[in-house]
Amino acid sequence: MKSTVTSESAYTIPGVHVTDRTLTVPLDWSAPADDRTLSVVVRELVDPTKRSEDLPLLVFLQGGPGGKGPRPTGPDGWVGEALKRFRVVLLDQRGTGRSTAVRARALAALGSPEVQAEYLSHLRADSIVRDAEHVRKSIYGGRRWSTLGQSYGGFVTLTYLSLAPEGLAASYVTGGLAGLDAGPEEVYRRTQARVATKNAQYRGRYPDDVPRIARIADRIADGDVRLPGGDLLSIERFQSLGMAFGMGPGFERVHWIVDEAFDDAAPDELTDTFLADVEAATGFATNPMYAVLHESIYAQAGTGPTAWAAQQVRESDPKFAAGARPLLFTGEMIYPWMFDQVAALRPFRDAAQALAARRDWGDLYDTAVLAANEVPMEAAVYFDDMFVDAALSLDTASRVGNARAWVTNQFEHDGLRAGDVFTTLLDRLDARGGPVRD
């Protein structure tokens, strides 16, 4: 496919020169006769003092699924570190941000839930990789580039190494080495056990929250607790605050929400502050595709339907029941009731059900190609990661050629943003020869 850049603009913010480009790509890369297309937005960042220099390229593969690329505000964090040596490329992955974002009205206009699910099936890692390859070839002349994959971006990295390793000079992965053979049920059984451990750690840090959480759950069980947007608050939705436990300050985020649940003026009612905080933390208003696509990222040819695997695993463990005490919070799992209870997700309910029933998934990883891989990869594996099981990650690292894992318990899943993880990975890869040269 030839270059299809449809728009380009450039501007400079303090410390970063930015170029935005929009390209047209096929919806289905495997079907040349299919004339459906979508737009992909590519945002290039460079140190303003190095605009004319021939710098190596680093493409950032965003976490998610369904997450748009980061919006730069300056040379901060890992971006600032990357700009010291790279020209940085940020993609709004297809279906997110400005890349033909999937919104409720447009999805409904496609037709039946099955038709909608077929459309959504083209938003997975294999299609993202083919979009990236089109960008690399059409904008950057086919030069090899390095990838930085955060969380789900690490899953995409493994697909990239399976489908187009010739495009890559090096790969850096932070908290995102997927299990190559693990289906959704195995993933959730492993991560649910980690969630239970995080709950115990939370109770150890904030023991006074235990009776307060029970009191909150009892009030919700009494009924008619409405969030500011009108949703009826359930205990299950309250429990989903535990997604925050996977991040560095997650215990504190939940604690401070719980801390203001009641006040002296109306001791039997939940405060407006608490309800607003719960709605914001559990509402999916800005990223509904995270929920819609979540289980599909684990689906491959041999897994069959995802069939709401997280719900099945949850129901197998009575410790996570709404009536259990102490009440346990849940993790990043997505459950079918969310599409009834959460206003932002209701328009996607039928499509999500059809996606969960879908059988004809393709494989995302080629284990033979990965075993023979020559592209150097450095991966940070967070030993206590609540979202990505460390044991599965280490198994994957052992099965990918030229891959090295740095195992650490210094960080949670947000280590890329919270610490010097990227610098460490750069140094480790440099110490063994650096990226592949063109």
C-alpha positions as CSV (number, residue, x, y, z in Angstrom):
1,M,0.0,0.0,0.0
2,K,1.4,3.4,-1.0
3,S,1.8,6.3,1.4
4,T,-1.6,7.8,2.2
5,V,-0.8,10.8,4.4
6,T,-3.9,12.9,4.4
7,S,-2.9,15.7,6.8
8,E,0.3,17.0,8.5
9,S,0.9,19.8,11.0
10,A,3.8,20.8,13.2
11,Y,4.3,22.9,16.3
12,T,6.6,23.3,19.2
13,I,5.8,23.0,22.9
14,P,8.5,23.9,25.5
15,G,11.3,21.3,25.0
16,V,9.5,19.2,22.3
17,H,8.9,19.8,18.6
18,V,5.8,17.9,17.4
19,T,4.7,16.7,14.0
20,D,1.2,15.2,13.6
21,R,0.4,13.1,10.6
22,T,-2.8,11.3,9.6
23,L,-2.8,8.2,7.4
24,T,-5.5,6.1,5.8
25,V,-5.1,2.3,6.3
26,P,-7.3,-0.7,5.5
27,L,-9.6,-2.0,8.2
28,D,-8.7,-5.5,7.2
29,W,-5.1,-5.9,6.1
30,S,-5.7,-9.5,5.1
31,A,-8.5,-8.7,2.6
32,P,-7.4,-6.4,-0.3
33,A,-10.8,-6.5,-1.8
34,D,-12.4,-5.0,1.4
35,D,-12.6,-1.3,0.8
36,R,-13.3,-0.3,4.5
37,T,-10.7,2.0,5.8
38,L,-9.8,4.0,8.9
39,S,-7.4,6.8,9.9
40,V,-4.3,6.4,12.0
41,V,-2.7,9.4,13.7
42,V,1.1,9.4,14.1
43,R,2.7,12.0,16.4
44,E,6.5,12.5,16.1
45,L,8.5,14.1,18.9
46,V,12.0,15.4,18.7
47,D,14.2,17.7,20.8
48,P,13.9,21.1,19.1
49,T,17.6,21.5,19.0
50,K,18.0,18.2,17.1
51,R,15.3,18.7,14.5
52,S,17.7,18.4,11.6
53,E,19.7,15.5,13.0
54,D,19.4,11.9,11.7
55,L,18.3,10.3,14.9
56,P,17.3,6.7,15.5
57,L,13.6,6.1,15.8
58,L,11.7,4.8,18.8
59,V,8.0,3.9,18.4
60,F,6.0,3.7,21.6
61,L,3.4,0.9,21.8
62,Q,0.7,2.1,24.2
63,G,-0.8,0.1,27.0
64,G,-4.5,-0.9,27.1
65,P,-6.1,-2.3,25.1
66,G,-8.1,0.6,23.8
67,G,-5.7,3.2,25.1
68,K,-4.7,6.2,23.0
69,G,-1.1,7.4,22.7
70,P,0.3,9.8,25.4
71,R,-0.3,13.5,24.9
72,P,3.0,15.3,25.4
73,T,3.2,18.2,27.7
74,G,7.0,18.5,27.7
75,P,10.2,16.5,27.9
76,D,9.1,14.8,31.1
77,G,9.7,11.2,32.4
78,W,10.6,8.5,29.9
79,V,9.8,10.8,27.0
80,G,12.5,13.3,28.1
81,E,15.0,10.4,28.5
82,A,14.1,9.1,25.0
83,L,14.5,12.5,23.4
84,K,18.1,12.5,24.4
85,R,18.9,10.0,21.6
86,F,15.7,9.2,19.7
87,R,13.1,10.7,17.4
88,V,10.0,9.4,19.2
89,V,6.9,8.2,17.4
90,L,3.6,7.9,19.2
91,L,0.7,6.1,17.6
92,D,-3.0,6.5,18.5
93,Q,-3.7,2.8,17.9
94,R,-6.6,2.1,15.6
95,G,-9.9,2.6,17.3
96,T,-8.5,5.0,19.9
97,G,-7.9,8.8,20.3
98,R,-7.9,10.4,16.8
99,S,-7.4,7.1,15.0
100,T,-11.1,6.5,14.0
101,A,-12.0,6.1,17.6
102,V,-14.8,3.5,18.2
103,R,-17.7,5.5,19.7
104,A,-21.1,4.1,20.5
105,R,-23.2,5.8,17.8
106,A,-20.8,4.9,15.0
107,L,-20.5,1.3,16.2
108,A,-24.3,0.9,16.4
109,A,-24.6,2.2,12.8
110,L,-22.6,-0.8,11.5
111,G,-25.5,-3.2,12.1
112,S,-26.0,-6.3,14.2
113,P,-23.9,-7.2,17.3
114,E,-22.1,-9.8,15.2
115,V,-21.2,-7.3,12.5
116,Q,-20.0,-4.9,15.2
117,A,-17.9,-7.7,16.8
118,E,-16.3,-8.5,13.4
119,Y,-15.3,-4.9,13.1
120,L,-13.8,-4.9,16.6
121,S,-11.9,-8.1,15.8
122,H,-9.7,-5.9,13.5
123,L,-8.5,-3.8,16.4
124,R,-6.1,-6.3,17.9
125,A,-2.3,-6.5,18.0
126,D,-1.9,-8.0,14.5
127,S,-3.6,-5.1,12.9
128,I,-1.8,-2.6,15.1
129,V,1.5,-4.1,13.9
130,R,0.6,-3.8,10.3
131,D,-0.4,-0.2,10.8
132,A,3.0,0.4,12.4
133,E,4.8,-1.2,9.5
134,H,2.9,0.9,7.1
135,V,3.9,4.0,9.0
136,R,7.6,2.9,9.2
137,K,7.7,2.2,5.4
138,S,5.7,5.1,4.1
139,I,6.9,7.9,6.4
140,Y,10.3,6.8,7.5
141,G,11.6,5.1,4.3
142,G,11.6,1.6,5.8
143,R,14.3,2.3,8.4
144,R,14.4,-0.1,11.3
145,W,13.1,1.4,14.5
146,S,13.1,0.3,18.1
147,T,9.9,-0.3,20.1
148,L,9.0,0.6,23.7
149,G,6.0,-1.5,24.7
150,Q,4.3,-0.6,28.0
151,S,1.9,-3.3,29.4
152,Y,-0.4,-4.3,26.4
153,G,2.3,-2.6,24.3
154,G,4.5,-5.6,25.3
155,F,1.9,-8.0,23.9
156,V,2.0,-6.0,20.7
157,T,5.8,-6.2,20.7
158,L,5.6,-10.0,20.7
159,T,3.2,-9.9,17.8
160,Y,5.6,-7.5,16.0
161,L,8.5,-9.8,16.5
162,S,6.3,-12.6,15.2
163,L,5.1,-10.8,12.1
164,A,7.7,-8.3,11.0
165,P,11.0,-8.6,13.0
166,E,12.9,-7.2,10.0
167,G,11.4,-3.8,10.9
168,L,12.9,-3.7,14.4
169,A,16.3,-2.6,15.6
170,A,15.5,-3.4,19.3
171,S,12.6,-3.9,21.6
172,Y,12.1,-2.6,25.2
173,V,9.2,-4.0,27.2
174,T,7.9,-2.7,30.5
175,G,5.5,-5.0,32.4
176,G,4.1,-6.6,29.2
177,L,5.5,-10.0,28.4
178,A,2.3,-12.0,27.7
179,G,2.1,-15.7,28.2
180,L,2.5,-17.2,24.7
181,D,0.0,-20.1,25.2
182,A,-2.1,-18.9,28.2
183,G,-5.8,-18.4,27.4
184,P,-7.9,-15.9,29.3
185,E,-9.1,-18.3,32.0
186,E,-5.5,-19.3,33.0
187,V,-4.5,-15.6,33.0
188,Y,-7.3,-14.6,35.3
189,R,-6.7,-17.5,37.7
190,R,-3.2,-16.4,38.1
191,T,-3.9,-12.7,38.4
192,Q,-6.9,-13.2,40.8
193,A,-4.6,-14.9,43.3
194,R,-2.3,-11.9,43.1
195,V,-5.3,-9.6,43.6
196,A,-6.2,-11.5,46.8
197,T,-2.6,-10.9,48.0
198,K,-2.9,-7.2,47.3
199,N,-6.1,-7.0,49.3
200,A,-4.3,-8.5,52.3
201,Q,-1.5,-6.0,51.9
202,Y,-4.0,-3.2,51.7
203,R,-5.7,-4.3,54.9
204,G,-2.3,-4.5,56.6
205,R,-1.5,-1.0,55.7
206,Y,-5.0,0.4,56.5
207,P,-6.6,-1.8,59.0
208,D,-9.1,0.9,60.0
209,D,-10.5,0.8,56.5
210,V,-11.8,-2.8,56.9
211,P,-14.9,-1.9,59.0
212,R,-15.4,1.2,57.0
213,I,-15.5,-0.8,53.7
214,A,-18.0,-3.2,55.3
215,R,-20.1,-0.3,56.3
216,I,-20.0,1.1,52.8
217,A,-21.0,-2.3,51.3
218,D,-23.9,-2.6,53.8
219,R,-25.2,0.8,52.9
220,I,-25.0,-0.1,49.2
221,A,-26.8,-3.4,49.8
222,D,-29.6,-1.4,51.4
223,G,-30.3,0.0,48.0
224,D,-30.9,3.2,46.0
225,V,-27.4,4.6,46.1
226,R,-27.0,6.6,43.0
227,L,-23.8,8.0,41.5
228,P,-23.9,11.6,40.2
229,G,-24.5,10.4,36.6
230,G,-27.5,8.4,37.7
231,D,-26.0,4.9,37.7
232,L,-27.2,2.7,40.6
233,L,-24.1,1.8,42.6
234,S,-23.6,-1.9,43.3
235,I,-21.2,-3.6,45.6
236,E,-19.5,-5.2,42.6
237,R,-18.8,-1.8,41.1
238,F,-17.5,-0.6,44.4
239,Q,-15.2,-3.6,44.5
240,S,-13.8,-2.7,41.1
241,L,-11.9,0.2,42.7
242,G,-9.2,-2.4,43.3
243,M,-8.0,-2.0,39.8
244,A,-5.8,0.8,41.3
245,F,-4.0,-1.8,43.4
246,G,-1.9,-2.6,40.4
247,M,-0.2,0.8,40.4
248,G,2.4,2.3,42.7
249,P,0.1,4.6,44.7
250,G,-3.0,2.4,44.3
251,F,-3.5,1.6,47.9
252,E,-3.5,5.3,48.7
253,R,-5.9,6.1,45.9
254,V,-8.5,3.7,47.3
255,H,-7.8,4.6,50.9
256,W,-8.6,8.3,50.3
257,I,-11.8,7.5,48.5
258,V,-12.9,5.2,51.3
259,D,-11.8,7.7,53.9
260,E,-14.4,10.3,52.9
261,A,-17.3,7.9,52.5
262,F,-19.2,9.2,55.5
263,D,-19.4,12.4,57.5
264,D,-21.0,13.5,60.7
265,A,-23.8,15.5,59.0
266,A,-25.4,12.4,57.6
267,P,-23.7,9.4,59.1
268,D,-25.9,6.8,57.4
269,E,-25.5,8.2,53.9
270,L,-22.6,8.1,51.5
271,T,-21.1,11.5,50.8
272,D,-21.2,13.3,47.4
273,T,-17.4,13.3,47.4
274,F,-17.2,9.6,47.7
275,L,-19.8,8.9,45.1
276,A,-18.1,11.3,42.6
277,D,-14.8,9.6,43.2
278,V,-16.2,6.1,42.7
279,E,-17.9,7.2,39.5
280,A,-14.7,8.7,38.1
281,A,-12.6,5.7,39.0
282,T,-15.0,3.0,37.6
283,G,-16.9,4.8,34.8
284,F,-14.8,4.0,31.6
285,A,-16.1,7.3,30.2
286,T,-12.9,8.1,28.4
287,N,-11.8,4.5,27.5
288,P,-14.7,2.2,26.9
289,M,-12.7,0.1,24.4
290,Y,-10.5,-1.0,27.3
291,A,-13.5,-2.9,28.7
292,V,-14.9,-4.0,25.3
293,L,-11.6,-5.4,24.0
294,H,-10.0,-6.6,27.2
295,E,-10.5,-10.4,27.1
296,S,-10.0,-10.5,23.3
297,I,-6.3,-9.8,23.7
298,Y,-5.8,-13.3,25.1
299,A,-7.8,-15.0,22.4
300,Q,-6.0,-17.2,19.9
301,A,-6.8,-20.0,17.5
302,G,-6.8,-22.7,20.2
303,T,-8.6,-20.8,23.0
304,G,-12.1,-20.7,21.6
305,P,-14.6,-18.1,22.9
306,T,-13.3,-15.9,25.7
307,A,-16.8,-16.4,27.3
308,W,-16.3,-13.9,30.1
309,A,-13.5,-15.9,31.6
310,A,-12.9,-13.4,34.4
311,Q,-16.4,-13.7,35.6
312,Q,-16.1,-17.5,35.6
313,V,-12.9,-17.3,37.7
314,R,-14.4,-14.8,40.1
315,E,-17.5,-17.0,40.7
316,S,-15.2,-19.9,41.5
317,D,-13.8,-18.1,44.6
318,P,-16.3,-17.1,47.3
319,K,-13.7,-14.7,48.9
320,F,-14.6,-12.3,46.1
321,A,-18.4,-12.5,46.6
322,A,-20.3,-9.3,47.3
323,G,-21.5,-10.6,50.6
324,A,-18.1,-11.8,51.8
325,R,-16.4,-10.1,54.8
326,P,-13.8,-8.7,54.7
327,L,-15.0,-7.4,51.4
328,L,-12.3,-7.9,48.7
329,F,-11.6,-5.5,45.9
330,T,-11.2,-6.9,42.4
331,G,-8.5,-6.2,39.8
332,E,-8.4,-5.1,36.2
333,M,-10.8,-7.9,35.2
334,I,-13.8,-7.0,33.1
335,Y,-17.1,-8.5,33.9
336,P,-20.4,-8.8,31.9
337,W,-22.4,-6.9,34.5
338,M,-20.4,-3.8,33.8
339,F,-22.1,-3.4,30.5
340,D,-25.5,-3.2,32.3
341,Q,-24.4,-1.1,35.3
342,V,-22.0,1.5,33.8
343,A,-23.6,4.1,31.6
344,A,-20.6,4.6,29.3
345,L,-20.5,0.8,28.6
346,R,-24.2,0.1,28.0
347,P,-24.1,1.1,24.3
348,F,-21.4,-1.5,23.8
349,R,-23.2,-4.4,25.6
350,D,-24.4,-6.4,22.6
351,A,-21.2,-6.0,20.7
352,A,-19.2,-7.1,23.8
353,Q,-21.4,-10.2,24.2
354,A,-20.9,-11.1,20.6
355,L,-17.2,-10.6,20.9
356,A,-17.1,-12.9,24.0
357,A,-18.9,-15.6,21.9
358,R,-16.6,-15.2,18.9
359,R,-14.8,-18.4,17.9
360,D,-12.7,-17.7,14.8
361,W,-9.7,-16.0,16.4
362,G,-6.3,-16.1,14.8
363,D,-3.0,-16.6,16.5
364,L,-1.1,-13.5,17.6
365,Y,2.3,-15.1,18.2
366,D,4.4,-17.3,16.1
367,T,6.4,-19.4,18.6
368,A,8.8,-20.7,16.0
369,V,9.7,-17.2,14.7
370,L,10.0,-15.9,18.3
371,A,12.4,-18.8,19.3
372,A,14.6,-17.8,16.3
373,N,14.4,-14.1,17.0
374,E,17.6,-12.1,16.6
375,V,16.3,-8.6,17.5
376,P,17.6,-7.7,21.0
377,M,14.9,-7.4,23.6
378,E,15.2,-6.1,27.1
379,A,12.1,-6.6,29.3
380,A,11.3,-5.3,32.8
381,V,9.3,-8.0,34.7
382,Y,7.7,-6.7,37.8
383,F,7.8,-9.5,40.3
384,D,4.6,-8.4,42.1
385,D,2.7,-7.2,39.0
386,M,-1.0,-7.6,39.6
387,F,-1.9,-7.3,35.9
388,V,0.7,-9.4,34.1
389,D,1.7,-12.7,35.8
390,A,5.5,-12.7,36.3
391,A,5.8,-16.5,35.9
392,L,4.2,-16.3,32.5
393,S,6.4,-13.4,31.6
394,L,9.6,-15.3,32.5
395,D,8.4,-18.3,30.6
396,T,8.0,-16.1,27.6
397,A,11.4,-14.5,28.0
398,S,12.9,-18.0,28.0
399,R,11.2,-18.8,24.7
400,V,12.1,-15.7,22.8
401,G,15.5,-15.6,21.2
402,N,17.9,-12.7,22.2
403,A,15.5,-11.7,25.0
404,R,16.7,-10.8,28.5
405,A,14.5,-10.2,31.5
406,W,15.2,-7.8,34.3
407,V,13.2,-8.9,37.3
408,T,12.5,-6.3,40.0
409,N,10.1,-5.8,42.9
410,Q,10.9,-2.1,43.1
411,F,7.9,-1.1,40.9
412,E,4.3,-1.9,40.3
413,H,2.8,-2.0,36.8
414,D,3.4,1.7,36.3
415,G,7.1,1.5,36.7
416,L,7.8,3.2,33.3
417,R,6.2,6.4,34.6
418,A,7.3,6.0,38.2
419,G,11.0,5.3,38.0
420,D,14.2,4.8,36.0
421,V,13.0,1.7,34.3
422,F,13.5,2.9,30.7
423,T,17.0,4.1,31.5
424,T,17.9,0.8,33.0
425,L,16.6,-1.1,29.9
426,L,18.6,1.2,27.6
427,D,21.8,0.6,29.6
428,R,21.3,-3.1,29.7
429,L,20.8,-3.4,25.9
430,D,23.7,-1.0,25.2
431,A,25.9,-3.2,27.4
432,R,25.4,-6.1,25.1
433,G,26.0,-4.3,21.8
434,G,23.0,-2.1,21.3
435,P,20.3,-2.2,18.6
436,V,20.6,-3.9,15.2
437,R,22.1,-1.6,12.6
438,D,20.4,-1.0,9.2
